[in-house]
Amino acid sequence: MNDTAEVYLWGTRIGIIHQDNTKSYASFEYDRDFLNSGIEVAPLRMPLSSNIYEFPGLIGDPFYGMPGLVADSLPDRFGNTVIEQWLMSLGKSLSDFSAIDRLCYTGKRGMGALEYVPASTILRI
């Protein structure tokens, strides 16, 4: 189970999203290099800043504790059915599959410009 994913926009890492077992919501932090880009991907709720963004009010379906910027990439009902069938074929349960896992499963195949990969380094959040 993944608890942290790197978030990419057009091949550039824009930040990381993290959700651990102690909270029902995720934390998002922009990548330091991306802060200098001036590209505002979520100017109303998550303007470019070194702050760590959290949205505890977005727990449960459809956000699963994710900020809107990344929640839009989560699979819909059909996508979740596909994931559930895949997990069942592996002898696993959908409850074992976190929102971060769903983002990483979507990877580069989702709608929109954002891409997700499991975090490969130890991160600050």
Residue pairs with C-beta under 8 A, 6 or more apart in sequence:
1 96
1 97
1 98
1 100
1 101
2 98
2 100
2 101
2 104
2 118
2 119
3 18
3 19
3 20
3 21
3 98
3 100
4 16
4 17
4 18
4 19
4 100
4 118
4 119
4 123
4 125
5 16
5 17
5 18
5 100
5 103
5 104
5 116
5 117
5 118
5 119
6 13
6 15
6 16
6 116
6 117
6 118
6 119
6 120
7 13
7 14
7 15
7 16
7 17
7 28
7 70
7 114
7 115
7 116
8 14
8 114
8 115
8 116
8 117
9 39
9 41
9 113
9 114
9 115
10 113
12 34
12 37
13 31
13 33
13 34
14 30
14 31
14 34
14 39
14 41
14 114
15 28
15 29
15 30
15 31
15 34
16 28
16 29
16 31
16 119
16 123
16 125
17 26
17 27
17 28
17 66
17 67
17 70
17 100
17 103
17 116
18 26
18 27
18 28
18 29
18 100
18 119
18 123
18 125
19 25
19 26
19 27
19 65
19 66
19 98
19 99
19 100
23 56
23 65
24 56
24 59
24 60
24 65
25 54
25 55
25 56
25 58
25 59
25 65
25 66
26 54
26 55
26 65
26 66
26 67
26 70
26 99
26 100
27 52
27 53
27 54
27 125
28 46
28 52
28 53
28 54
28 67
28 69
28 70
29 50
29 51
29 52
29 53
29 123
29 124
29 125
30 48
30 49
30 50
32 50
34 48
35 48
35 49
35 50
37 48
38 48
39 48
40 47
40 48
41 69
42 67
42 68
42 69
45 53
45 55
45 67
45 68
45 69
46 53
46 67
46 69
52 125
53 67
55 63
55 65
55 66
55 67
55 68
56 65
58 64
58 65
58 66
58 67
58 68
58 71
59 65
62 71
62 74
63 71
63 74
64 71
64 74
64 99
64 102
65 99
66 74
66 99
66 103
69 114
70 103
70 114
70 116
72 111
72 112
73 103
73 106
73 110
73 111
73 112
73 114
73 116
74 99
74 102
74 103
74 106
75 82
75 83
75 102
75 105
75 106
79 106
80 94
80 102
83 94
83 97
83 102
83 105
84 94
87 93
87 94
87 96
87 97
97 105
103 116
104 116
104 117
104 118
106 116
107 115
107 116
107 117
108 115
110 116
